[in-house]
Amino acid sequence: MIMMNDICKSYHVAKRNAGFKEACRALFCREYETIKALDRVSFTIADGEMVGYIGPNGAGKSSTIKILSGILTPDGGACLVNGRTPWKERVDHVRDIGVVFGQRTQLWWDVPVIDSYDLLKDIYSISKETYKHNLEELTELLDLKELLKTPARQLSLGQRMRCEIGASLLHGPKLLFLDEPTIGLDAVSKLAVREFILRQNEEHGTTVILTTHDMQDIEALTRRIILIGKGRVLMDGSLEDIRRGGGNIDQTVARLYRDYDI
């Protein structure tokens, strides 16, 4: 179970005007702006639930995922994931989670994917039996047989994302964070990724939190939506609640953004 209670996170961002004179002045007198990425964010997610976490760029989605995965420490508030505080018990915490960032990679660029998987096996201290079973299952379900022999830099974006998802699930996590997992993928690759995520949830009871701008992903995978904007949770309800009033999912979400001025 995931519980977030009044989580806050701010960043101090350096600001200056254009030009050489302004650049020199900033060396001695730098101005900063405080950006509230998260402002008292609270929600609870049950085991086995699939939740869409949506909002415009800069709303605070990735900051939330990074706090839940233990990468960031919040300025205030409380957070428990499976009974642990992520940033305080990170070693034990990461054994139970898988994270996929669509614009980041955990694969080593110049070596075959299988070498990256072998290294992850050692990082997570996965037993030989568990590793062999999980690798065989993921290879079949994600169609990775030929891709495992290929260096990551030679894979297409769709192929690499399938390998990234496989890497995040090698250790059999109970919780999967997906941050833009289908960004840039073609229609066939998107369908394959969606089907795999659904199957993972149905067969293993994996809890999934999905952040994306692709509302078709949200519609295909989730039944609950959490809308965040300007660092605050603005709506928490079912997909049916959000779609009241008709229109397709993209039009509905666009209308929500306008209504909440985000």
C-alpha positions in Angstrom: 0.0 0.0 0.0 1.1 3.6 -0.8 0.2 6.4 1.6 1.3 10.0 1.0 0.3 12.7 3.5 0.9 16.4 3.0 4.1 15.8 0.9 5.9 19.1 0.0 8.9 19.6 -2.3 10.4 22.9 -3.5 13.3 23.7 -5.8 15.4 26.8 -6.0 16.0 27.8 -9.6 18.6 30.3 -10.7 17.3 33.1 -12.9 19.0 35.8 -15.0 18.3 37.9 -18.1 20.1 37.3 -21.5 23.4 38.9 -22.3 27.1 38.9 -21.3 26.6 41.7 -18.8 23.9 39.8 -17.0 26.0 36.6 -17.1 28.9 38.4 -15.4 26.6 40.0 -12.8 25.1 36.5 -12.0 28.6 35.3 -11.0 28.6 37.7 -8.0 24.8 38.2 -7.3 22.7 35.3 -8.4 18.9 35.5 -8.1 16.8 32.5 -7.3 13.1 31.7 -7.7 11.5 29.1 -5.4 9.3 26.7 -7.3 6.8 24.6 -5.4 6.8 21.2 -7.2 4.5 19.6 -4.6 2.3 21.4 -2.2 0.7 19.2 0.5 0.1 16.2 -1.8 -1.9 13.4 -0.2 -3.4 10.1 -1.6 -3.6 6.4 -0.8 -3.2 3.6 -3.3 -4.2 0.0 -2.5 -2.2 -3.1 -3.4 -2.9 -4.4 -6.9 -4.4 -1.1 -8.0 -3.6 0.5 -11.4 -3.7 4.3 -11.2 -3.3 7.0 -13.8 -1.4 10.0 -12.5 -2.0 12.9 -14.9 -1.3 16.6 -15.3 0.4 19.1 -17.6 4.1 19.6 -17.9 5.6 20.9 -14.6 2.6 19.7 -12.5 4.7 17.6 -10.1 4.2 14.1 -11.5 7.9 13.1 -11.9 8.7 14.6 -8.5 6.1 12.5 -6.9 7.5 9.3 -8.6 11.0 10.2 -7.5 9.9 10.6 -3.9 7.9 7.4 -4.0 11.0 5.6 -5.4 13.4 7.1 -2.9 15.3 9.2 -5.3 14.2 12.5 -3.7 13.7 13.5 -0.1 10.6 15.8 0.4 10.7 19.0 2.4 7.9 17.9 4.6 5.1 15.4 5.0 5.0 11.7 5.5 5.1 8.8 3.0 4.9 5.0 3.4 5.3 2.5 0.6 4.7 -1.1 1.8 5.4 0.1 5.4 8.7 1.8 4.5 9.8 5.4 4.2 11.4 5.3 0.7 14.3 7.8 1.2 15.2 6.4 4.6 15.0 2.7 3.8 16.1 2.8 0.2 18.1 -0.4 0.0 15.2 -2.5 1.2 12.6 -0.4 -0.6 14.1 -0.8 -4.1 13.9 -4.5 -3.9 10.1 -4.2 -4.0 9.8 -1.6 -6.8 10.4 -1.3 -10.5 10.8 2.1 -12.2 10.7 2.9 -15.9 11.4 6.5 -17.0 10.6 6.9 -20.7 13.4 9.5 -21.1 16.0 7.7 -19.0 17.7 4.4 -19.4 19.0 1.7 -17.0 20.7 -0.2 -19.8 24.4 0.1 -20.5 24.7 1.8 -23.8 27.5 -0.2 -25.6 27.0 -3.7 -24.3 24.3 -6.3 -25.2 21.1 -6.0 -23.2 21.7 -9.4 -21.6 24.9 -8.1 -20.0 22.9 -5.3 -18.4 20.4 -7.8 -17.1 23.2 -9.9 -15.6 24.6 -6.9 -13.8 21.1 -6.0 -12.5 20.9 -9.6 -11.2 23.9 -9.0 -9.1 22.8 -5.5 -8.0 19.4 -6.9 -6.8 21.0 -10.1 -5.4 18.5 -12.2 -7.4 19.0 -16.0 -7.0 19.9 -18.0 -10.1 16.6 -19.9 -10.1 14.5 -16.7 -9.8 16.6 -14.9 -12.4 16.3 -17.7 -14.9 12.5 -18.0 -14.4 11.9 -14.3 -14.6 14.2 -13.9 -17.6 12.5 -16.7 -19.5 9.0 -15.3 -18.7 9.9 -11.7 -19.7 11.7 -12.8 -22.9 8.6 -14.7 -24.0 6.0 -12.0 -23.0 8.0 -9.1 -24.4 9.5 -10.9 -27.4 13.1 -10.1 -26.3 14.9 -13.2 -27.6 16.9 -11.4 -30.4 17.0 -8.1 -28.6 19.0 -9.5 -25.7 22.0 -10.0 -27.9 22.0 -6.5 -29.2 23.7 -3.4 -27.7 21.2 -0.9 -26.3 22.5 1.9 -28.7 21.5 -0.2 -31.7 17.9 -0.7 -30.6 15.0 1.3 -31.9 13.1 3.3 -29.3 10.3 0.7 -29.1 12.7 -2.2 -28.8 14.6 -0.3 -26.0 11.5 0.4 -24.1 10.5 -3.3 -24.1 14.0 -4.1 -22.7 13.7 -1.3 -20.1 10.4 -2.7 -18.9 12.0 -6.2 -18.7 14.9 -4.8 -16.7 12.6 -3.1 -14.2 10.8 -6.4 -13.6 13.7 -8.9 -13.4 13.6 -8.9 -9.6 9.8 -9.4 -9.4 8.8 -6.1 -7.8 5.4 -5.7 -6.1 5.1 -2.1 -7.3 5.8 -0.6 -10.8 6.2 3.1 -11.5 5.8 3.9 -15.2 6.8 7.5 -16.2 5.9 8.0 -19.9 6.6 4.4 -20.8 5.2 4.6 -24.3 6.7 8.0 -25.3 7.7 7.9 -29.0 6.5 4.4 -29.6 4.6 3.3 -32.7 1.1 1.8 -32.5 2.2 -1.8 -32.5 4.8 -1.3 -29.7 2.2 0.7 -27.6 -0.3 -2.1 -27.8 2.4 -4.7 -26.9 3.4 -2.7 -23.8 -0.2 -2.1 -22.7 -1.0 -5.8 -23.0 2.0 -6.8 -21.0 1.3 -4.3 -18.2 -2.3 -5.6 -18.0 -1.1 -9.2 -17.8 1.5 -8.3 -15.2 -1.2 -6.8 -13.0 -3.7 -9.7 -13.5 -1.2 -12.6 -13.0 1.1 -11.1 -10.4 -1.1 -8.5 -8.7 1.5 -5.8 -9.4 0.5 -2.3 -8.3 1.0 0.1 -11.2 1.3 3.9 -11.1 1.3 5.3 -14.7 2.2 8.9 -15.5 1.7 9.9 -19.2 0.3 12.5 -21.6 -1.1 9.7 -23.8 -4.7 9.5 -22.6 -5.2 6.3 -24.6 -2.7 4.6 -22.3 -4.7 5.9 -19.3 -8.0 4.7 -20.9 -6.6 1.2 -21.7 -4.8 0.5 -18.4 -6.4 2.4 -15.5 -9.8 2.8 -13.8 -8.7 5.4 -11.3 -7.3 8.9 -12.1 -5.4 11.3 -9.9 -5.1 14.8 -11.5 -2.3 17.0 -10.3 -1.7 20.6 -11.2 0.6 23.3 -9.8 1.8 20.8 -7.2 -1.6 20.0 -5.8 -4.0 17.1 -6.2 -7.0 18.6 -7.9 -9.1 15.5 -8.5 -9.1 11.8 -7.5 -11.8 9.7 -9.0 -12.7 6.9 -11.5 -12.3 7.2 -15.2 -16.1 7.2 -15.5 -16.3 10.2 -13.1 -13.9 12.2 -15.2 -15.6 11.4 -18.5 -19.0 12.6 -17.5 -20.3 15.1 -20.0 -19.3 13.1 -23.1 -16.4 13.6 -25.5 -13.4 11.5 -26.0 -10.7 11.2 -23.3 -8.4 13.8 -24.8 -11.2 16.4 -25.0 -12.3 15.6 -21.5 -8.8 16.0 -20.0 -8.2 19.2 -22.0 -11.4 20.6 -20.5 -10.3 19.7 -17.0 -7.0 21.5 -17.5 -9.0 24.6 -18.6 -11.4 24.4 -15.8 -8.6 24.1 -13.2 -6.5 26.7 -15.0 -3.4 24.5 -15.2 
